[in-house]
Amino acid sequence: MEYKLERQCKDCGNFDVIASTKMEATFEIYNLDDIWNQNCSKCNSKNCASVISGPKFIDQELLDIWGNDLKLFFMSQDEELILAEMQYFPMILEAIDNEKYLDRKIDILLESICILLYDNTASPEEYSKEENDIREKNKNIILPELIRRKDRIDKVSSRFFEYIKEETFPQIGLQY
């Protein structure tokens, strides 16, 4: 997989592609000031409109690195939202069950699977029948796993968004 950033020139609109490593792109550990202040390859201007990084894809290696380092973030805020994807669900469960990571990171993983349940159960009226069928299948995968871990979830629930608790806690058998 190729990792890159795009710097858009404010003056001419040109996009310069800047190569980055997997770690730099995922954890945003590049020097943004250097990128922001570099010259445009087309017009030589230093006026930058934006710096865009591509979508994040989290693999086992990145999750392991993140899980054992409190200084690393997939996103500076709300990183549990980044992790709330079905493709990450098996890795997250394995990490939680094997207590592979720092406690704070496990808390984030627990919240991310509650968000995943929320995403697959809340506001069904906003989705088509086909989308709700997929959401129901996902819910049937997620819900039993959350129920199995509800005691752990309850212990760290004070960190969760209220709207997530309101929707998901009754489903998994926790008081809201």
C-alpha positions, -999 to 999 in steps of 0.1 A, spaced: 0 0 0 12 35 -9 11 61 18 10 98 8 -1 133 18 -14 159 -6 -5 196 -2 -28 220 -21 -15 253 -31 -36 282 -21 -25 303 -51 -28 279 -81 -48 250 -67 -21 225 -76 -18 193 -55 17 181 -46 19 145 -35 43 139 -6 53 103 1 51 92 37 57 60 56 30 38 70 37 50 105 38 87 95 5 85 76 -14 64 102 -3 83 133 2 117 117 38 119 129 51 140 101 62 176 105 31 195 93 49 229 94 75 217 69 48 204 46 27 235 50 57 258 43 72 240 13 71 255 -22 44 245 -47 60 225 -75 39 244 -101 40 281 -91 67 280 -63 42 297 -38 45 289 -1 8 296 4 -9 264 14 -46 258 14 -47 224 29 -28 192 37 -48 160 32 -38 125 43 -54 95 27 -79 72 44 -65 52 72 -63 14 71 -54 -2 103 -37 -36 102 -26 -58 130 9 -43 131 -4 -8 134 -30 -18 161 -2 -35 181 21 -5 179 -8 18 189 -20 -4 217 13 -3 235 21 34 232 1 61 249 17 88 227 3 74 195 -32 82 181 -51 72 150 -68 105 153 -62 133 179 -99 131 190 -125 104 188 -102 77 176 -127 51 188 -148 63 158 -119 53 134 -118 18 150 -156 13 148 -155 -7 116 -165 -44 110 -132 -51 93 -114 -43 126 -139 -62 148 -120 -96 150 -87 -78 157 -103 -57 184 -119 -87 201 -87 -106 201 -68 -77 216 -94 -72 244 -96 -109 253 -58 -114 254 -53 -81 272 -26 -73 247 -25 -35 252 -24 -8 278 -56 -4 298 -64 30 283 -62 15 248 -84 -15 258 -110 11 270 -109 27 236 -114 -7 219 -143 -15 241 -159 18 233 -153 13 196 -173 -19 195 -201 -2 214 -200 24 187 -201 -3 161 -233 -17 176 -247 18 177 -239 23 140 -257 -9 132 -288 -4 153 -296 33 156 -320 52 133 -331 23 110 -355 47 93 -326 65 77 -315 33 58 -329 12 29 -342 -23 35 -310 -37 20 -288 -16 43 -309 -25 73 -306 -62 64 -268 -58 64 -269 -38 97 -291 -66 113 -265 -92 103 -237 -71 117 -257 -65 149 -262 -103 153 -224 -107 152 -216 -77 175 -242 -80 202 -233 -115 216 -197 -104 218 -206 -73 237 -229 -92 260 -200 -116 268 -178 -85 277 -205 -64 294 -188 -65 329 -156 -50 314 -177 -24 294 -195 -14 326 -162 -8 344 -150 18 318 -184 32 307 -179 66 323 -156 74 293 -182 66 267 -204 90 248 -238 93 264 -257 88 232 -238 55 226 -247 43 261 -283 53 257 -286 32 225 -264 2 233 -265 -4 270 -301 -17 271 -292 -41 243 -263 -56 261 -280 -57 295 -264 -27 313 -282 0 331 -283 34 315 
